[in-house]
Amino acid sequence: MKISEIIQNPKTTWRRQQPASQEVILSMKAKLPNLPETYFSFLSVSNGGEGELAAEPEWFSLWPAESLISNNMSYEITISLPEYFGFGSNGGGELLAFGISSEKMGKVFMIPFIPLDKTEAKLICDSFEQFLQLMK
């Protein structure tokens, strides 16, 4: 199944947002080259969003592209978890993050905000495409 088909599946109930502008997406790609290409494809259809997830943490709230860098800095993810990059949360106490180190590259993890500790990271899926398939 193509990414666009997954994202725009009419059977899903998650709340989409307006697409990110091409300018914002290109800027994010330049600043964040370790993020999955499928994530940037997602942003071109929905700049963030939220809804149910068919796996733990069972809810997702994805940050808009314009908030990615500032949220990672304000939550001190870049300091506490340099091998991860946050892209959302479960709307509560868990961070959703991409692995950005070589062995974790592109995988999606859930990490409690307190403590923001890599030993607490739990693998949700092996790719953002798989994450999209879990969105209800």
C-alpha positions in Angstrom: 0.0 0.0 0.0 1.3 3.5 -0.9 1.9 6.0 1.8 -0.7 8.4 0.3 -3.3 5.6 0.4 -2.5 4.8 4.1 -2.7 8.5 5.1 -5.9 9.2 3.1 -7.7 6.0 3.9 -11.4 7.0 4.3 -11.9 4.2 6.8 -9.6 5.9 9.3 -11.0 8.3 12.0 -7.9 10.1 13.1 -8.0 13.9 12.8 -5.8 15.2 10.0 -4.5 18.8 9.8 -3.9 21.0 6.8 -0.7 20.0 4.8 2.6 21.6 5.6 3.8 24.0 3.0 6.4 22.8 0.6 8.7 25.5 1.9 8.4 24.2 5.5 8.9 20.6 4.4 12.1 21.4 2.4 13.4 23.5 5.4 12.8 20.5 7.8 14.4 18.1 5.4 17.5 20.3 5.3 17.6 20.7 9.1 16.6 17.1 9.9 18.1 14.8 7.3 18.0 11.8 9.6 14.1 11.7 9.7 12.4 9.1 7.5 11.3 10.2 4.0 7.9 8.7 4.7 7.5 11.3 7.5 8.0 14.1 5.1 5.5 12.6 2.8 3.1 12.5 5.7 3.6 16.2 6.3 2.7 17.0 2.7 -0.8 15.5 3.4 -1.2 16.3 7.1 0.9 18.6 9.2 0.4 16.8 12.5 -2.8 15.1 13.6 -4.2 12.9 16.4 -6.3 9.9 17.0 -6.3 6.3 18.0 -3.4 3.9 17.4 -3.9 0.2 17.1 -0.9 -0.4 19.4 0.6 1.0 22.6 0.3 3.9 23.5 -3.1 3.6 21.9 -3.4 7.4 21.1 -1.1 9.7 19.1 -0.8 13.4 18.8 1.8 14.4 16.1 3.4 17.8 16.3 3.2 20.1 13.3 6.5 20.6 11.4 6.9 24.1 12.6 7.1 22.9 16.3 9.5 19.9 15.8 12.7 21.7 16.6 11.4 23.9 19.4 9.6 21.0 21.1 12.7 18.9 21.0 14.7 21.7 22.5 12.1 22.7 25.2 11.6 19.1 26.3 15.4 18.8 26.3 15.2 15.7 24.1 18.3 16.7 22.2 20.2 16.7 25.5 18.7 13.7 27.3 18.1 11.5 24.3 20.6 12.5 21.5 19.9 9.2 19.6 16.2 10.1 19.3 14.1 12.9 17.8 10.6 13.6 19.1 7.7 14.0 16.6 4.7 13.8 19.0 3.3 12.3 22.1 0.4 10.2 23.3 -1.3 13.4 24.5 0.0 12.6 28.0 3.1 11.3 29.5 4.8 9.6 26.6 7.0 10.9 23.8 6.8 9.5 20.3 10.3 9.6 18.8 12.3 8.4 15.8 15.5 6.6 16.4 18.2 8.6 14.7 21.3 6.6 15.6 22.6 4.0 13.1 21.1 0.9 14.8 17.8 2.6 15.6 17.5 4.7 12.4 13.8 5.3 11.4 12.3 3.1 14.1 9.4 4.6 16.2 9.7 4.5 20.0 7.6 5.5 22.9 9.6 7.1 25.8 8.1 8.4 29.1 8.7 12.1 29.5 9.5 11.5 33.2 12.1 10.2 33.4 13.3 11.1 29.9 15.7 8.2 29.9 16.8 6.0 26.9 16.6 2.9 29.1 12.8 3.4 29.2 12.5 3.5 25.3 10.0 1.0 24.0 9.9 0.1 20.3 6.5 0.6 18.8 7.3 -0.3 15.2 10.2 -0.6 12.8 9.2 2.3 10.5 7.0 5.3 10.1 5.1 3.5 7.4 4.2 0.8 9.9 3.2 3.5 12.4 0.9 5.0 9.7 -0.7 1.6 9.2 -1.6 1.5 13.0 -3.5 4.8 12.8 -7.2 4.1 13.2 
